[in-house]
């Protein structure tokens, strides 16, 4: 027991000065701070020995998660395996896919019919009953660890369900519980907030406040009326929510996704986004993990423009989030596919190339959410692309309305007033596989499969951790059945949240089906990535001019090796220029690209083709 205590006290001593400074700057409350420290100590003492040993091992190699052997997958438990035990039974499938990082979508207890896909949490310490128990989650975590798989779980920071015990007590008139939310007797202050506070869902959930008939109060609800915003200016909220975070860490989670981070501090007269206090709160949570469970990583969800995203990494000396979603690159990839012009994508890669190595991205093509067109419109404006008309073009292209578009998607939160609709759909359907299969067009199908593979190859080339969306590895198409479900039909995001197609997965070895082609090619690319050190996340990545605006060229440099990648974002053959050298073609290993006398050599790429060259 004394050794355990010594480790905790050592970590606490190393971090307490900054921790107290941040806490007191926010709250100036000694008693609350002492409670916070006692809470950290209690969570540390409750942590299992096996998890503590993992913490120590990972602390000895702080960049353990930067290696190029990480490949993730995100999924809904109910869609993939039915429940947690069902997912555990499918762990061999993940190993076959090459997956060693599993991200489970929200699975904590939330009310049926008003759960927002699990992001309206009624109990942070209880699994949704139809998915299993907390013991089942711990068993899954242990089974994952035995197979070398990390487990990630969502943690909703900004709000609770209106059926959370705090909300029920607040509704019943408990002033302490009400102080954990934003309760008002009249509309005076809410109306002042509304002057500068944007709406998150102007079509599906307009406004930022909800009147509660049963208690005659008004409560802040930035997302949906059944999601009540937490008041982090009350230290009890930070204390209790950090306690909940550490509780989940102690259940064996390796990565905890912090949902809707930018929204968690509210201040009158601001847009209540990305305020300085938010960064203090995230840094406090980071320090809490460094003290209690230093082997646990924080993944931040910051769906903002790039200049607002990068600060959530903090600095190498004072990190905040260990990993951030690469949202801007994700939507820029789809913009590039629709425009056949790589200019914006290369511009963005060059901007990110100078970030320090503590800035680790989680890269993806699709996730559970919609695609919001948060592009760099200042840059696009130089080429005559206005924000509103360009968003309309992208949405028309990816919903198949634009002449010649093979994409099939649906809009989300379409507003005639804001003209800011977002896009939903699976990778395969957005790449044209659905349309080609429907039309029986073999040539179109080959191009669509090529586009799908090229986009995934580009994602695997990026710095950071690549993550597949479950079903993309077998080319799952849009699921239109949600239109017939009254619990889902108002939310078009369910088009890409369908049940996993195990019938397709069973065809992954037939050698001819779309599922088999995608599965084996993606698995092969993943193995190439894991076996070459140049894919380390700390590699230097930068773009180069290929001579064709449709072809993206990038180089990765690490430990004396150079990877040259070229990616054709068009449906035509493209001629490009690459540096002459003794390149090894990783994508077609039987080839050897031989140096010529000229400094550059002509190279032709097939429609949606790509190559990885190594020297």
C-alpha positions as CSV (number, residue, x, y, z in Angstrom):
1,X,0.0,0.0,0.0
2,X,2.8,2.4,0.8
3,X,4.4,1.9,-2.6
4,X,1.1,2.8,-4.3
5,X,0.8,5.9,-2.1
6,X,4.4,6.9,-2.9
7,X,3.8,6.8,-6.6
8,X,0.6,8.9,-6.3
9,X,2.2,11.5,-4.1
10,X,5.2,11.8,-6.4
11,X,3.0,12.4,-9.4
12,X,0.9,14.8,-7.4
13,X,4.0,16.8,-6.2
14,X,5.2,17.1,-9.8
15,X,1.9,18.6,-11.0
16,X,0.2,20.2,-8.0
17,X,1.6,23.7,-8.5
18,X,0.1,24.1,-12.0
19,X,-3.0,22.2,-11.0
20,X,-3.8,24.4,-8.1
21,X,-3.0,27.6,-10.1
22,X,-5.4,26.6,-12.8
23,X,-8.1,25.5,-10.4
24,X,-7.9,28.6,-8.1
25,X,-7.8,30.9,-11.1
26,X,-11.2,29.5,-12.2
27,X,-12.8,29.1,-8.8
28,X,-10.7,30.6,-5.9
29,X,-12.1,27.9,-3.6
30,X,-9.6,26.1,-1.4
31,X,-12.2,23.7,0.0
32,X,-13.3,22.6,-3.5
33,X,-9.6,22.1,-4.5
34,X,-9.0,19.9,-1.5
35,X,-12.0,17.9,-2.4
36,X,-10.6,17.6,-6.0
37,X,-7.3,16.3,-4.7
38,X,-9.0,13.8,-2.4
39,X,-11.1,12.6,-5.4
40,X,-7.9,12.1,-7.5
41,X,-6.3,10.1,-4.6
42,X,-9.4,7.9,-4.2
43,X,-9.5,7.1,-8.0
44,X,-5.8,6.2,-8.0
45,X,-6.2,3.9,-5.0
46,X,-9.2,2.2,-6.7
47,X,-7.2,1.6,-9.9
48,X,-6.4,-2.1,-10.6
49,X,-2.8,-3.2,-10.4
50,X,-2.9,-4.4,-14.0
51,X,-3.9,-0.9,-15.2
52,X,-1.3,0.7,-12.9
53,X,1.4,-1.5,-14.4
54,X,0.3,-0.5,-17.9
55,X,0.5,3.2,-16.8
56,X,4.1,2.7,-15.7
57,X,5.1,0.8,-18.8
58,X,3.6,3.5,-21.1
59,X,5.1,6.3,-19.0
60,X,8.6,4.9,-19.7
61,X,8.0,5.5,-23.5
62,X,5.9,8.6,-23.6
63,X,5.5,8.5,-27.4
64,X,4.3,4.9,-27.4
65,X,1.1,5.9,-29.4
66,X,3.0,7.8,-32.1
67,X,4.3,4.7,-33.8
68,X,3.0,3.9,-37.3
69,X,1.5,0.6,-36.3
70,X,-1.7,2.1,-35.0
71,X,-4.9,1.4,-37.0
72,X,-8.3,2.1,-35.5
73,X,-12.0,1.3,-36.1
74,X,-15.0,3.1,-34.7
75,X,-18.4,1.4,-34.4
76,X,-21.7,1.2,-32.6
77,X,-21.9,-1.8,-30.2
78,X,-25.5,-2.6,-31.1
79,X,-24.9,-2.4,-34.8
80,X,-21.8,-4.5,-34.8
81,X,-22.2,-7.2,-32.2
82,X,-25.7,-6.6,-30.6
83,X,-24.1,-6.0,-27.2
84,X,-20.7,-5.9,-25.5
85,X,-20.4,-9.6,-25.3
86,X,-21.2,-9.8,-29.0
87,X,-18.4,-7.4,-29.7
88,X,-16.0,-9.4,-27.5
89,X,-16.9,-12.6,-29.5
90,X,-15.9,-10.7,-32.7
91,X,-12.4,-9.7,-31.6
92,X,-10.7,-12.1,-34.0
93,X,-12.3,-10.2,-36.8
94,X,-10.6,-7.0,-35.7
95,X,-7.2,-8.8,-35.7
96,X,-7.9,-10.0,-39.2
97,X,-8.6,-6.4,-40.2
98,X,-5.3,-5.3,-38.6
99,X,-7.2,-3.2,-36.0
100,X,-5.4,-2.5,-32.7
101,X,-7.5,0.5,-31.6
102,X,-11.2,0.1,-31.1
103,X,-13.5,3.1,-30.6
104,X,-16.9,2.3,-29.2
105,X,-19.6,4.9,-29.9
106,X,-21.6,6.1,-26.9
107,X,-22.9,3.2,-24.8
108,X,-23.7,4.7,-21.4
109,X,-27.2,4.7,-20.2
110,X,-29.4,7.2,-22.1
111,X,-33.2,7.4,-22.5
112,X,-34.7,5.7,-25.5
113,X,-36.3,8.1,-27.9
114,X,-34.3,11.1,-26.7
115,X,-30.7,9.9,-26.5
116,X,-29.1,11.8,-29.4
117,X,-27.4,8.6,-30.4
118,X,-26.1,8.1,-26.9
119,X,-24.9,11.7,-26.3
120,X,-27.7,12.4,-23.8
121,X,-26.3,10.5,-20.8
122,X,-28.5,9.7,-17.9
123,X,-25.9,7.8,-15.9
124,X,-22.1,8.1,-16.5
125,X,-21.5,4.9,-14.4
126,X,-24.0,2.6,-16.1
127,X,-24.0,0.9,-19.5
128,X,-27.2,1.0,-21.5
129,X,-29.0,-2.1,-20.2
130,X,-29.6,-3.6,-23.7
131,X,-25.9,-3.4,-24.4
132,X,-24.7,-5.1,-21.2
133,X,-23.2,-4.0,-17.9
134,X,-20.2,-2.1,-16.6
135,X,-18.7,-5.5,-15.8
136,X,-19.2,-6.5,-19.4
137,X,-17.4,-3.4,-20.5
138,X,-14.5,-4.3,-18.2
139,X,-14.4,-7.8,-19.5
140,X,-14.3,-6.5,-23.1
141,X,-11.4,-4.1,-22.1
142,X,-9.4,-7.0,-20.6
143,X,-10.0,-9.2,-23.6
144,X,-8.9,-6.4,-25.9
145,X,-5.7,-5.8,-23.9
146,X,-4.8,-9.5,-24.1
147,X,-4.9,-9.1,-27.9
148,X,-3.0,-5.9,-28.0
149,X,-6.1,-3.8,-28.8
150,X,-6.7,-0.3,-27.2
151,X,-10.2,0.6,-26.2
152,X,-11.7,4.1,-26.6
153,X,-15.0,5.3,-25.2
154,X,-16.9,8.6,-25.5
155,X,-17.3,10.9,-22.5
156,X,-19.9,13.7,-22.9
157,X,-18.6,16.8,-21.2
158,X,-21.1,19.6,-22.1
159,X,-24.4,18.3,-20.9
160,X,-26.4,15.5,-19.3
161,X,-29.7,14.0,-20.2
162,X,-32.7,15.6,-18.5
163,X,-33.2,12.2,-16.8
164,X,-29.8,12.3,-15.1
165,X,-30.1,12.2,-11.3
166,X,-28.8,15.8,-11.1
167,X,-31.5,17.0,-13.6
168,X,-34.2,15.2,-11.8
169,X,-33.2,16.8,-8.5
170,X,-32.9,20.2,-10.2
171,X,-36.4,19.8,-11.7
172,X,-37.7,19.0,-8.2
173,X,-36.4,22.3,-6.8
174,X,-33.0,21.3,-5.3
175,X,-30.9,24.5,-5.5
176,X,-27.6,22.6,-5.3
177,X,-28.6,20.5,-8.3
178,X,-29.9,23.5,-10.2
179,X,-26.5,25.2,-9.7
180,X,-25.0,22.5,-11.8
181,X,-26.9,23.7,-14.8
182,X,-28.0,27.1,-16.0
183,X,-31.5,27.7,-14.4
184,X,-33.4,31.0,-14.8
185,X,-36.7,32.3,-13.4
186,X,-37.4,34.5,-16.5
187,X,-36.0,35.2,-19.9
188,X,-33.9,38.3,-19.0
189,X,-30.5,36.6,-19.0
190,X,-31.3,34.0,-21.6
191,X,-32.4,36.7,-24.0
192,X,-29.0,38.5,-23.5
193,X,-27.2,35.3,-24.1
194,X,-29.2,34.7,-27.3
195,X,-27.8,37.9,-28.8
196,X,-24.4,36.4,-29.3
197,X,-25.0,32.6,-28.9
198,X,-25.2,30.7,-32.2
199,X,-27.6,27.8,-32.6
200,X,-26.1,24.3,-32.9
201,X,-29.1,22.8,-34.7
202,X,-31.2,25.7,-36.0
203,X,-33.6,23.4,-37.9
204,X,-34.0,20.3,-35.7
205,X,-33.6,22.1,-32.3
206,X,-33.8,25.9,-32.7
207,X,-32.8,28.1,-29.8
208,X,-30.5,27.5,-26.8
209,X,-33.0,27.4,-24.0
210,X,-36.0,25.3,-22.9
211,X,-38.9,26.3,-20.7
212,X,-39.8,23.6,-18.2
213,X,-43.5,23.6,-17.6
214,X,-43.5,21.4,-14.5
215,X,-41.2,23.6,-12.5
216,X,-41.6,27.0,-14.2
217,X,-37.9,27.4,-14.9
218,X,-35.8,28.0,-18.0
219,X,-32.7,25.9,-18.6
220,X,-29.9,26.2,-21.1
221,X,-30.0,23.5,-23.8
222,X,-27.5,24.3,-26.6
223,X,-28.0,21.0,-28.4
224,X,-31.4,19.4,-27.8
225,X,-34.1,20.3,-25.2
226,X,-33.4,17.0,-23.4
227,X,-29.7,17.8,-23.1
228,X,-29.1,20.3,-20.3
229,X,-25.8,22.2,-20.4
230,X,-23.6,21.8,-17.4
231,X,-22.4,24.9,-15.5
232,X,-18.6,24.5,-15.2
233,X,-18.3,27.8,-13.4
234,X,-19.5,25.7,-10.4
235,X,-16.5,23.7,-9.1
236,X,-18.8,20.8,-8.1
237,X,-19.3,20.2,-11.8
238,X,-15.6,19.9,-12.7
239,X,-15.0,17.8,-9.6
240,X,-17.9,15.4,-10.3
241,X,-17.3,15.2,-14.1
242,X,-13.6,14.5,-13.6
243,X,-14.5,11.9,-11.1
244,X,-16.8,10.3,-13.8
245,X,-14.0,10.5,-16.4
246,X,-11.5,8.7,-14.0
247,X,-14.2,6.1,-13.2
248,X,-14.3,5.2,-16.9
249,X,-10.5,5.2,-17.1
250,X,-10.5,2.7,-14.2
251,X,-12.8,0.4,-16.1
252,X,-9.9,-0.2,-18.5
253,X,-10.4,2.5,-21.1
254,X,-7.2,3.4,-22.9
255,X,-8.5,6.5,-24.8
256,X,-11.4,8.7,-23.7
257,X,-13.0,10.9,-26.3
258,X,-14.0,14.3,-24.9
259,X,-17.2,15.2,-26.7
260,X,-18.1,18.8,-27.7
261,X,-15.1,20.3,-25.9
262,X,-15.3,23.9,-27.2
263,X,-18.7,24.5,-25.7
264,X,-18.1,23.7,-22.0
265,X,-17.7,27.2,-20.7
266,X,-20.4,29.9,-21.0
267,X,-19.9,33.6,-20.7
268,X,-22.5,36.3,-21.3
269,X,-21.6,38.5,-24.3
270,X,-19.6,35.8,-26.1
271,X,-20.4,33.0,-28.5
272,X,-19.6,30.6,-25.7
273,X,-17.1,28.7,-28.0
274,X,-13.4,28.2,-27.4
275,X,-13.2,30.5,-24.4
276,X,-9.9,30.6,-22.5
277,X,-11.5,28.9,-19.5
278,X,-12.2,25.8,-21.7
279,X,-8.4,25.3,-22.2
280,X,-7.9,25.6,-18.5
281,X,-10.5,22.9,-17.9
282,X,-9.0,20.5,-20.4
283,X,-5.5,21.0,-19.0
284,X,-6.9,20.2,-15.5
285,X,-8.3,17.0,-16.9
286,X,-5.1,16.2,-18.6
287,X,-3.1,16.7,-15.4
288,X,-5.7,14.6,-13.5
289,X,-5.0,11.7,-15.9
290,X,-1.2,12.2,-15.6
291,X,-1.5,11.8,-11.9
292,X,-4.1,9.0,-11.6
293,X,-3.8,7.1,-14.9
294,X,-0.9,8.4,-17.1
295,X,-1.4,5.5,-19.6
296,X,-4.8,7.0,-20.6
297,X,-5.1,9.3,-23.6
298,X,-7.6,12.2,-24.1
299,X,-9.1,12.5,-27.6
300,X,-10.6,15.8,-28.3
301,X,-13.6,16.4,-30.6
302,X,-13.2,20.0,-31.8
303,X,-15.3,20.5,-34.9
304,X,-14.1,24.0,-35.6
305,X,-12.0,25.9,-38.2
306,X,-8.3,25.0,-38.1
307,X,-7.2,28.1,-36.1
308,X,-9.5,27.1,-33.3
309,X,-8.6,23.4,-33.4
310,X,-4.8,23.4,-33.0
311,X,-4.8,25.3,-29.6
312,X,-6.5,22.2,-28.0
313,X,-3.2,20.3,-28.3
314,X,-1.8,22.8,-25.8
315,X,2.0,23.0,-25.9
316,X,4.7,20.3,-25.6
317,X,5.2,21.5,-22.0
318,X,1.6,21.8,-21.1
319,X,-0.5,19.5,-23.3
320,X,-4.3,19.5,-23.2
321,X,-5.6,16.8,-25.6
322,X,-3.3,14.0,-26.6
323,X,-5.1,13.4,-29.8
324,X,-7.5,15.6,-31.9
325,X,-9.9,14.7,-34.7
326,X,-8.5,15.9,-38.0
327,X,-11.9,17.3,-39.0
328,X,-10.7,19.9,-41.5
329,X,-8.6,17.5,-43.5
330,X,-11.5,15.1,-43.5
331,X,-13.9,17.5,-45.1
332,X,-11.2,18.9,-47.4
333,X,-10.6,15.4,-48.8
334,X,-14.2,15.2,-49.9
335,X,-14.1,18.7,-51.3
336,X,-11.0,17.6,-53.3
337,X,-12.9,14.5,-54.7
338,X,-15.8,16.7,-55.8
339,X,-13.7,19.5,-57.4
340,X,-10.8,17.3,-58.8
341,X,-8.4,20.0,-57.6
342,X,-5.8,19.3,-54.9
343,X,-4.9,22.9,-54.2
344,X,-6.7,23.4,-51.0
345,X,-5.6,20.0,-49.6
346,X,-2.0,20.6,-50.4
347,X,-2.3,24.1,-48.9
348,X,-3.7,22.6,-45.7
349,X,-1.0,19.9,-45.5
350,X,1.7,22.6,-45.8
351,X,0.1,24.6,-43.0
352,X,0.0,21.6,-40.7
353,X,3.6,20.5,-41.5
354,X,5.1,22.9,-39.0
355,X,3.2,21.7,-36.0
356,X,5.3,20.2,-33.2
357,X,5.2,16.4,-32.8
358,X,3.0,16.5,-29.7
359,X,0.2,17.4,-32.2
360,X,-1.2,14.0,-33.0
361,X,-4.2,13.7,-35.3
362,X,-6.9,11.0,-35.5
363,X,-7.5,10.8,-39.2
364,X,-10.6,9.4,-40.8
365,X,-12.8,9.6,-43.9
366,X,-16.1,8.9,-42.2
367,X,-17.4,8.7,-38.7
368,X,-20.8,8.5,-37.0
369,X,-21.5,12.2,-37.6
370,X,-22.3,14.3,-40.6
371,X,-19.7,16.0,-42.9
372,X,-19.7,19.8,-42.2
373,X,-18.1,22.0,-44.8
374,X,-15.7,23.8,-42.5
375,X,-13.3,24.6,-45.3
376,X,-10.8,27.5,-45.6
377,X,-13.0,29.9,-47.5
378,X,-10.5,32.7,-47.3
379,X,-8.1,30.5,-49.4
380,X,-10.9,29.3,-51.7
381,X,-12.0,32.9,-52.2
382,X,-8.8,33.7,-54.1
383,X,-10.1,31.2,-56.7
384,X,-13.6,32.6,-56.9
385,X,-15.3,30.1,-54.6
386,X,-17.8,31.8,-52.3
387,X,-18.8,30.0,-49.1
388,X,-22.5,29.6,-49.7
389,X,-22.4,28.7,-53.4
390,X,-19.5,26.3,-52.9
391,X,-21.3,24.5,-50.0
392,X,-24.3,24.1,-52.3
393,X,-22.2,22.7,-55.0
394,X,-20.6,20.2,-52.7
395,X,-24.0,19.1,-51.3
396,X,-25.4,18.9,-54.8
397,X,-22.5,16.8,-55.9
398,X,-22.6,14.3,-53.0
399,X,-26.4,13.9,-53.1
400,X,-26.1,13.1,-56.9
401,X,-28.0,16.2,-58.0
402,X,-25.0,17.6,-59.9
403,X,-24.9,16.3,-63.5
404,X,-22.4,13.4,-63.8
405,X,-22.0,12.9,-60.1
406,X,-21.9,9.2,-59.0
407,X,-22.3,10.1,-55.3
408,X,-25.3,9.2,-53.2
409,X,-25.8,10.9,-49.9
410,X,-28.4,12.9,-48.0
411,X,-28.4,16.3,-46.3
412,X,-28.5,16.9,-42.6
413,X,-29.9,20.0,-40.8
414,X,-30.8,21.6,-44.2
415,X,-31.7,25.3,-43.5
416,X,-32.9,27.6,-46.2
417,X,-32.0,30.5,-43.9
418,X,-28.5,29.6,-43.0
419,X,-27.7,27.6,-46.2
420,X,-25.4,25.5,-44.1
421,X,-26.6,21.9,-44.6
422,X,-24.2,19.1,-43.9
423,X,-23.8,15.8,-45.6
424,X,-24.4,12.2,-44.6
425,X,-23.5,8.9,-46.3
426,X,-21.1,6.0,-46.2
427,X,-17.7,6.2,-47.9
428,X,-18.7,3.6,-50.5
429,X,-21.9,5.4,-51.4
430,X,-20.2,8.8,-51.6
431,X,-17.5,7.3,-53.8
432,X,-20.1,6.0,-56.3
433,X,-20.2,2.3,-55.5
434,X,-23.9,2.4,-54.7
435,X,-24.8,4.1,-58.0
436,X,-22.6,1.8,-60.1
437,X,-24.0,-1.3,-58.5
438,X,-27.6,0.0,-59.0
439,X,-26.9,0.8,-62.7
440,X,-24.9,-2.4,-63.3
441,X,-22.0,-0.3,-64.8
442,X,-18.8,-2.3,-64.4
443,X,-16.5,0.5,-65.5
444,X,-18.1,2.9,-63.1
445,X,-17.8,0.3,-60.4
446,X,-14.1,-0.1,-61.0
447,X,-13.6,3.7,-60.8
448,X,-15.7,3.9,-57.6
449,X,-13.7,1.2,-55.9
450,X,-10.6,2.9,-57.0
451,X,-11.7,6.2,-55.5
452,X,-12.6,4.4,-52.2
453,X,-9.2,2.8,-52.0
454,X,-7.3,5.9,-53.0
455,X,-9.0,8.0,-50.3
456,X,-8.2,5.3,-47.7
457,X,-4.6,5.2,-48.9
458,X,-4.3,9.0,-48.6
459,X,-5.8,8.7,-45.0
460,X,-3.1,6.1,-44.2
461,X,-0.4,8.5,-45.5
462,X,-1.4,11.3,-43.2
463,X,0.5,12.0,-39.9
464,X,-1.4,10.5,-36.9
465,X,-3.6,7.6,-36.2
466,X,-5.9,6.3,-39.1
467,X,-9.3,5.1,-38.1
468,X,-11.8,3.2,-40.2
469,X,-15.5,3.6,-39.8
470,X,-17.0,0.1,-39.3
471,X,-18.4,-1.2,-42.5
472,X,-16.1,0.8,-44.8
473,X,-13.7,-2.1,-44.9
474,X,-16.4,-4.2,-46.8
475,X,-18.0,-1.3,-48.7
476,X,-21.2,-1.0,-46.8
477,X,-23.7,1.2,-48.6
478,X,-26.2,3.7,-47.3
479,X,-29.0,2.2,-45.1
480,X,-32.3,3.8,-46.2
481,X,-34.3,1.7,-43.7
482,X,-34.1,4.5,-41.2
483,X,-36.8,6.4,-43.2
484,X,-39.3,3.8,-41.9
485,X,-38.3,4.1,-38.3
486,X,-40.2,6.9,-36.4
487,X,-37.4,7.0,-33.9
488,X,-34.8,7.7,-36.5
489,X,-36.4,9.3,-39.6
490,X,-35.8,12.9,-38.5
491,X,-32.1,12.3,-38.3
492,X,-30.4,11.6,-41.7
493,X,-27.2,10.6,-39.9
494,X,-28.8,7.1,-39.5
495,X,-28.2,6.6,-43.2
496,X,-24.6,5.6,-42.3
497,X,-25.4,4.1,-38.9
498,X,-26.9,0.9,-40.1
499,X,-26.4,-2.6,-38.8
500,X,-23.1,-4.2,-39.8
501,X,-23.5,-6.4,-42.8
502,X,-22.1,-9.7,-41.7
503,X,-23.4,-11.2,-44.9
504,X,-21.0,-9.0,-46.8
505,X,-18.2,-9.7,-44.3
506,X,-18.6,-13.4,-45.0
507,X,-17.8,-12.7,-48.6
508,X,-14.5,-11.0,-47.8
509,X,-12.5,-14.0,-49.0
510,X,-14.4,-14.8,-52.2
511,X,-12.0,-12.8,-54.4
512,X,-14.6,-11.2,-56.6
513,X,-17.1,-9.2,-54.6
514,X,-16.8,-5.5,-53.7
515,X,-16.5,-6.5,-50.1
516,X,-13.6,-8.9,-50.8
517,X,-11.7,-6.4,-53.1
518,X,-11.9,-3.6,-50.5
519,X,-11.2,-5.8,-47.5
520,X,-8.1,-7.3,-48.9
521,X,-6.7,-4.2,-50.4
522,X,-7.3,-2.1,-47.3
523,X,-5.8,-4.9,-45.2
524,X,-2.8,-5.1,-47.5
525,X,-2.2,-1.3,-47.3
526,X,-2.5,-1.5,-43.5
527,X,0.2,-4.1,-43.3
528,X,2.5,-2.0,-45.6
529,X,2.0,0.9,-43.3
530,X,2.7,-1.1,-40.1
531,X,5.9,-2.6,-41.6
532,X,7.6,0.6,-42.7
533,X,9.1,3.0,-40.1
534,X,8.6,6.0,-42.4
535,X,4.9,5.9,-41.4
536,X,5.8,6.9,-37.8
537,X,3.5,9.7,-36.7
538,X,6.5,12.0,-36.0
539,X,7.6,11.9,-39.6
540,X,7.8,15.2,-41.5
541,X,5.0,15.4,-44.1
542,X,4.9,18.1,-46.8
543,X,3.5,18.5,-50.3
544,X,5.2,19.0,-53.6
545,X,4.0,20.1,-57.1
546,X,3.2,17.1,-59.4
547,X,2.5,19.3,-62.4
548,X,-1.2,18.4,-62.5
549,X,-3.8,20.1,-60.3
550,X,-5.7,16.8,-60.0
551,X,-2.8,14.9,-58.5
552,X,-1.6,15.4,-54.9
553,X,2.0,14.7,-54.2
554,X,3.4,14.4,-50.6
555,X,6.6,13.3,-49.0
556,X,7.2,11.8,-45.6
557,X,10.6,11.8,-44.0
558,X,11.7,9.9,-41.0
559,X,14.9,8.4,-39.7
560,X,16.7,8.6,-43.0
561,X,13.8,7.2,-45.1
562,X,11.7,9.1,-47.6
563,X,8.2,8.1,-48.7
564,X,6.8,9.7,-51.9
565,X,3.0,9.4,-52.3
566,X,1.0,10.5,-55.4
567,X,-2.8,10.4,-55.5
568,X,-5.0,11.0,-58.5
569,X,-8.3,12.7,-57.4
570,X,-9.8,12.5,-60.9
571,X,-11.6,9.9,-63.0
572,X,-9.1,10.3,-65.9
573,X,-5.5,9.2,-66.5
574,X,-3.1,11.8,-65.3
575,X,0.5,12.5,-66.2
576,X,2.7,13.7,-63.3
577,X,6.3,14.5,-62.6
578,X,8.2,12.9,-59.7
579,X,11.7,13.0,-58.5
580,X,14.0,10.6,-60.2
581,X,15.5,8.1,-57.7
582,X,15.8,4.4,-56.9
583,X,12.3,4.2,-55.6
584,X,10.8,1.0,-54.2
585,X,7.2,0.8,-55.2
586,X,5.5,-0.3,-51.9
587,X,2.1,-0.5,-53.6
588,X,3.4,-2.8,-56.3
589,X,6.5,-4.5,-54.7
590,X,7.5,-6.4,-57.9
591,X,8.3,-3.1,-59.6
592,X,11.5,-1.1,-59.0
593,X,11.4,2.6,-60.1
594,X,14.9,3.2,-61.6
595,X,16.6,6.6,-61.6
596,X,16.8,8.4,-64.9
597,X,19.3,11.0,-66.1
598,X,16.7,13.8,-65.8
599,X,16.0,15.3,-62.3
600,X,12.3,14.3,-62.7
601,X,10.5,11.5,-64.4
602,X,7.1,11.2,-66.1
603,X,4.7,8.9,-64.4
604,X,1.1,8.1,-65.4
605,X,-1.6,7.3,-62.8
606,X,-4.8,5.5,-63.7
607,X,-8.1,7.1,-62.7
608,X,-8.2,7.4,-58.9
609,X,-4.8,5.7,-58.8
610,X,-2.1,6.1,-56.1
611,X,1.4,5.0,-55.4
612,X,3.7,4.8,-52.4
613,X,7.4,5.0,-53.3
614,X,10.1,4.5,-50.7
615,X,13.9,5.2,-50.7
